[in-house]
Amino acid sequence: MTDTVTASPSSTTGSSTTRPSTALTLAELTRAIRDAIVGGEFAPNQRLIEADLSAAFGASRASVRTALFELANDGLIDRLPNRGSRVRAISLDEAVEILEVRIGIEGLCAEKAAERITDDEIAELGRLRAGILASVESGDLLEYSRLNQLLDRRIREISGHTAAVEILERLRAQSVRHQFRLSFQAGRASVSGPEHVAIIDAVTRRDPAAAAAATRAHLLSVIDALRALD
């Protein structure tokens, strides 16, 4: 639920962003810029130029400025006096602290998902389980990452815990760069794959305590792997 493969960061602001055909609401614009940061289109410490973002996303500069203030509040960017905005660079120590906070919140989501999961959702997670194992076996890191992110999102959605989901979205976005590095560590998928399977198995057999324990074990494993990268 943590290891993530993202695209290589672009060298210019918004260069891989497709301009939308219709105007975005402020919430949609904020989400689009957030997704571009999380997806690796903007590198740590890269300047975010309002005029370029306005052209890339088809939004007014006033809307872009407001969206950047929102993202600054979420800890994704730094607003510098008279120097505009830059993508915030998260240190390894900060990334570890974020993961330590996530242990409790993601464990809660896993517990709630185990309590609330339906038969149809159990079947859905069973298909995800098979896909994760197949992608690990084949060494397809991009597919493994896609399924990993889907699993993470579906467990949050199944949990139905709105407050926890909102907090997690902010925390996960801040540490995505270190997750990116970790995703390419040799043999990492063969470790994290079975950890994800353990989470799925606990949730689908409707065992809240086991789901929380499996989530905790996985995130502690991620912390150990990140520290080994330093």
C-alpha positions in Angstrom: 0.0 0.0 0.0 3.0 2.3 -0.1 5.6 1.4 -2.8 4.8 3.5 -5.9 6.3 3.8 -9.3 5.8 7.2 -10.9 6.8 8.8 -14.2 10.2 10.6 -14.3 9.9 14.2 -13.3 9.6 16.7 -16.2 12.3 19.3 -16.7 9.8 22.1 -17.4 6.7 23.1 -15.6 3.5 21.4 -16.9 5.3 19.9 -19.9 3.5 16.6 -19.7 0.2 18.0 -18.6 -2.6 18.0 -21.1 -4.8 21.2 -21.1 -8.4 20.3 -20.2 -11.1 20.9 -22.7 -13.4 22.4 -20.1 -12.8 24.8 -17.3 -11.9 23.2 -14.0 -13.5 24.1 -10.7 -11.0 25.2 -8.0 -11.2 21.8 -6.3 -10.5 20.1 -9.6 -7.6 22.4 -10.4 -6.1 21.8 -6.9 -6.5 18.1 -7.4 -4.9 18.2 -10.9 -1.8 20.1 -9.7 -1.6 17.8 -6.7 -1.7 14.7 -9.0 1.0 16.2 -11.2 3.3 16.7 -8.2 2.5 13.2 -6.8 2.8 11.7 -10.3 6.4 13.0 -10.7 5.7 15.7 -13.3 7.3 18.3 -11.0 10.6 17.6 -9.3 11.5 18.6 -5.7 12.5 22.3 -5.4 11.1 22.9 -8.9 9.5 26.3 -9.4 5.8 26.4 -10.1 5.2 29.4 -12.3 1.6 30.6 -12.2 1.5 31.7 -15.8 2.7 28.3 -17.0 0.3 26.4 -14.7 -2.5 28.7 -15.9 -1.8 27.8 -19.6 -1.3 24.1 -18.8 -4.5 23.6 -16.9 -6.7 26.2 -18.7 -7.3 28.1 -15.5 -7.1 31.8 -14.4 -3.9 32.9 -12.6 -6.1 33.8 -9.6 -7.4 30.3 -9.4 -3.9 28.8 -9.8 -2.7 31.1 -7.0 -5.5 29.9 -4.7 -4.8 26.3 -5.6 -1.1 26.8 -4.7 -2.0 28.3 -1.3 -4.1 25.2 -0.7 -1.3 22.9 -1.6 1.1 24.9 0.6 -1.3 24.3 3.5 -1.1 20.5 2.7 2.7 20.6 2.8 3.2 19.8 -0.8 4.8 23.2 -1.9 6.7 26.0 -0.3 5.5 29.6 -0.8 8.6 31.9 -0.9 8.3 35.6 -0.3 8.8 37.4 -3.6 10.0 34.2 -5.2 6.8 32.3 -5.9 6.2 28.6 -5.2 8.4 25.5 -5.3 7.7 21.8 -4.9 8.6 21.0 -1.3 11.5 18.6 -0.9 10.8 16.1 1.9 13.8 14.8 3.8 14.2 11.1 4.6 13.6 11.7 8.3 10.3 13.5 7.5 9.2 10.7 5.2 9.8 8.2 8.0 7.8 10.4 10.5 5.0 10.6 8.0 5.0 6.8 7.6 4.9 6.4 11.4 1.8 8.6 11.5 0.3 6.6 8.7 0.6 3.3 10.5 -2.2 4.2 12.8 -4.5 5.8 10.2 -4.0 3.2 7.5 -4.5 0.5 10.2 -7.8 2.1 11.1 -8.9 2.1 7.4 -7.9 -1.6 7.1 -9.9 -2.4 10.2 -13.0 -0.5 8.9 -12.7 -2.1 5.5 -12.6 -5.6 7.1 -15.8 -4.7 9.0 -17.7 -3.2 6.1 -16.5 -5.1 3.0 -19.2 -6.7 0.8 -19.2 -10.0 -1.0 -18.7 -8.2 -4.3 -15.8 -6.2 -2.9 -14.2 -9.4 -1.6 -14.3 -10.8 -5.1 -12.8 -7.5 -6.4 -9.9 -7.7 -3.9 -9.4 -11.3 -4.8 -8.8 -10.3 -8.4 -6.4 -7.6 -7.3 -4.5 -10.2 -5.2 -4.0 -12.4 -8.2 -2.9 -9.4 -10.3 -0.3 -8.3 -7.7 1.2 -11.8 -7.4 1.4 -12.1 -11.2 3.1 -8.7 -11.6 5.6 -9.6 -9.0 6.4 -12.9 -10.6 6.8 -11.3 -14.1 8.8 -8.3 -12.7 6.4 -5.8 -14.2 7.0 -2.9 -11.8 4.7 -0.5 -13.5 1.7 -2.9 -13.4 2.6 -3.8 -9.8 2.6 -0.1 -8.9 -0.7 0.5 -10.6 -2.4 -2.4 -8.8 -0.7 -1.3 -5.5 -2.2 2.2 -5.8 -5.6 0.7 -6.7 -5.5 -1.6 -3.7 -4.6 1.3 -1.5 -7.4 3.5 -2.8 -10.0 0.7 -2.7 -9.2 -0.1 1.0 -9.6 3.5 1.9 -12.9 3.7 -0.1 -14.3 0.5 1.4 -13.4 1.7 4.9 -15.9 4.6 4.5 -13.9 6.7 7.0 -13.9 10.1 5.5 -11.7 11.9 8.0 -9.0 9.2 7.8 -9.1 9.2 4.0 -8.6 13.0 3.9 -5.6 12.9 6.3 -4.0 10.0 4.4 -4.3 11.8 1.1 -2.2 14.6 2.4 0.4 12.5 4.2 0.9 10.1 1.2 1.3 12.9 -1.2 4.1 14.5 0.9 6.3 11.3 0.9 5.8 10.2 -2.7 9.4 11.0 -3.8 10.9 8.6 -1.3 8.3 6.0 -2.3 9.5 6.5 -5.9 13.1 5.8 -4.9 12.1 2.7 -3.0 10.1 1.3 -5.9 13.2 0.7 -7.9 15.1 -1.0 -5.1 16.2 -4.4 -6.3 13.9 -7.1 -5.0 11.6 -4.7 -3.2 8.5 -6.0 -5.0 9.1 -9.5 -3.9 9.0 -8.3 -0.3 6.1 -5.9 -0.4 4.0 -8.1 -2.7 3.4 -10.7 0.0 2.8 -8.0 2.5 0.0 -6.6 0.4 -1.4 -10.1 0.0 -1.5 -10.4 3.8 -3.5 -7.2 4.0 -5.9 -8.4 1.4 -6.4 -11.8 3.0 -7.1 -10.2 6.4 -9.6 -7.7 5.0 -11.4 -10.3 2.8 -11.8 -12.7 5.7 -13.3 -9.8 7.7 -10.7 -9.9 10.4 -10.2 -6.3 11.6 -7.4 -7.0 14.0 -5.4 -9.0 11.5 -6.0 -6.3 8.8 -4.5 -3.6 11.1 -1.6 -5.9 12.1 -0.8 -6.7 8.5 -0.9 -3.0 7.6 1.4 -2.1 10.5 3.9 -4.8 9.5 3.9 -3.6 5.9 4.5 0.1 6.8 7.3 -0.8 9.3 8.9 -2.8 6.5 8.7 0.3 4.3 10.3 2.4 7.0 13.2 -0.1 7.3 13.7 -0.2 3.5 13.7 3.6 3.3 16.3 3.9 6.1 18.4 1.4 4.2 18.4 3.7 1.2 20.1 6.5 3.1 
